[in-house]
Amino acid sequence: MKFDTVVLGAGIVGVSVAVHLQKRGRQVALVDRKLPGNETSFGNAGLIQREGVYPYAFPRDLGTLLRYARNQSPDVRYHANAMLEAMPFLWQYWRNSHPAKHAAIARSYSTLIEHCVTEHRALAADAGASALLRPIGWMKIFRTEAVRDKETRIAGQWHQEYGVEFESLDPARLQQLEPDLESSLIGGLRYTASDSVSDPNALVTAYAKYFEQLGGRFFIGDANTLRDHWQVDTNAGTIAASSAVVALGPWSDQLSSRLGYRLPLAAKRGYHMHYGSQPGARLNHPVLDVEGGFLLAPMTKGIRLTTGAEIARHDAPKTPNQLAAVEPVARRLFPLAERLDAEPWMGRRPCTPDMMPIIGPAGNHKDLWFAFGHAHHGLTLGPVTGRLIAEMMTGEETLVDPRPFRVGRF
């Protein structure tokens, strides 16, 4: 079977690339080992983070570093046997998190973030999935004045530099918006221009169905069989395409390294669990407990509790210690009921040491393209990444300058 392009990976990024190429008249095959949206895109907090102009940096203050070193922090844990392998990546990540470098990175990164909500809303409207988006923003909540004041200063900086919209919440306003949260909270912040998603898997599935309605084809297959002239093996036979896009998220380095690329890609693992609510209790917004190191999000299946980051080897077994540590705190924050999942879900966020995704031509191979490394903002940046790749591949004027995201920076 012959196609113009084969897109490898059916998470939010790969599906978005496939949709935008198909809309531009390309005949596209989308290939994954699972149905769309059933790996990394399945288990996120469901945020489309218009406020995320500064990607998540590595902490540089000594107190936070010492706290993380003890490996008891609710928001960051690590496997000791993974640290030697991870150290070169972490060192570069720490260097790029210097305030001056971080600010320079934000100037490029914000150009993608600027379009994240509008691109999702446009794609959701085309796919008949607008009901899955909630245009009400999301919240950070605070327990101490020091953390509240620090986070409010940061929000003010983002507003001044990039026009990020937010609302400061005193206890009365917080209680008005979320009456079932713990009453001892001293306030919060609501990022009003961001959207959230009630079911991330359903959203990616809807985008994939729209791709097929446009004439695209989805195949179950093994991306690692990709070979010269862009052939890949699937359950329906071998696909041959004139071009290929690697959008395999945390597995992208397995294929790219086989093709001769040495990219500094790492993965931060994370966990989630769904819960029922006690009778009469309702959570309206996704809520990040900044000091607790977890996020609660209302989802179709229930209240999703998501954890922070875990550093581990790629094939290490699940160790949902963070989830166990934060669950009692989450139950005090909001009246959670029974667990709804048989076991915690675990996913991997694909990260680069400069906190920016890799988007563009591979460089050493003609007609090979990369779209991965979105870290915590894969769901956020999927549609705008798909549009940018499609514009570059078809020679259109691009929505944003793609040069900061080129693979050649490594």
HELIX and SHEET records of a PDB file:
HELIX    1   1 ILE A   12  LYS A   23  1                                  12    
HELIX    2   2 THR A   40  PHE A   42  5                                   3    
HELIX    3   3 LEU A   62  ALA A   69  1                                   8    
HELIX    4   4 ALA A   80  ALA A   82  5                                   3    
HELIX    5   5 MET A   83  ASN A   96  1                                  14    
HELIX    6   6 PRO A   99  ILE A  113  1                                  15    
HELIX    7   7 CYS A  116  ASP A  126  1                                  11    
HELIX    8   8 SER A  130  LEU A  132  5                                   3    
HELIX    9   9 GLU A  145  TYR A  162  1                                  18    
HELIX   10  10 PRO A  171  LEU A  177  1                                   7    
HELIX   11  11 PRO A  200  GLN A  213  1                                  14    
HELIX   12  12 ALA A  223  THR A  225  5                                   3    
HELIX   13  13 GLY A  249  TRP A  251  5                                   3    
HELIX   14  14 SER A  252  ARG A  258  1                                   7    
HELIX   15  15 ASN A  321  LEU A  333  1                                  13    
HELIX   16  16 ALA A  375  HIS A  377  5                                   3    
HELIX   17  17 GLY A  378  THR A  394  1                                  17    
HELIX   18  18 ARG A  403  PHE A  405  5                                   3    
HELIX   19  19 VAL A  407  ARG A  409  5                                   3    
SHEET    1   A 5 ARG A 217  ILE A 220  0                                        
SHEET    2   A 5 VAL A  28  ASP A  32  1                                        
SHEET    3   A 5 LYS A   2  LEU A   8  1                                        
SHEET    4   A 5 GLY A 237  VAL A 246  1                                        
SHEET    5   A 5 GLN A 231  THR A 234 -1                                        
SHEET    1   B 6 ARG A 217  ILE A 220  0                                        
SHEET    2   B 6 VAL A  28  ASP A  32  1                                        
SHEET    3   B 6 LYS A   2  LEU A   8  1                                        
SHEET    4   B 6 GLY A 237  VAL A 246  1                                        
SHEET    5   B 6 LEU A 368  PHE A 372  1                                        
SHEET    6   B 6 ILE A 358  PRO A 361 -1                                        
SHEET    1   C 3 LEU A  47  ILE A  48  0                                        
SHEET    2   C 3 ASP A 195  VAL A 197 -1                                        
SHEET    3   C 3 LEU A 133  ARG A 134 -1                                        
SHEET    1   D 2 VAL A  76  TYR A  78  0                                        
SHEET    2   D 2 ALA A 309  ILE A 311  1                                        
SHEET    1   E 8 GLU A 167  LEU A 169  0                                        
SHEET    2   E 8 GLY A 187  TYR A 191 -1                                        
SHEET    3   E 8 TRP A 138  PHE A 142 -1                                        
SHEET    4   E 8 VAL A 287  ASP A 289  1                                        
SHEET    5   E 8 PHE A 294  MET A 299 -1                                        
SHEET    6   E 8 GLY A 302  THR A 306 -1                                        
SHEET    7   E 8 ALA A 266  SER A 277 -1                                        
SHEET    8   E 8 LEU A 336  ARG A 339 -1                                        
SHEET    1   F 8 GLU A 167  LEU A 169  0                                        
SHEET    2   F 8 GLY A 187  TYR A 191 -1                                        
SHEET    3   F 8 TRP A 138  PHE A 142 -1                                        
SHEET    4   F 8 VAL A 287  ASP A 289  1                                        
SHEET    5   F 8 PHE A 294  MET A 299 -1                                        
SHEET    6   F 8 GLY A 302  THR A 306 -1                                        
SHEET    7   F 8 ALA A 266  SER A 277 -1                                        
SHEET    8   F 8 TRP A 345  CYS A 351 -1                                        
END                                                                             
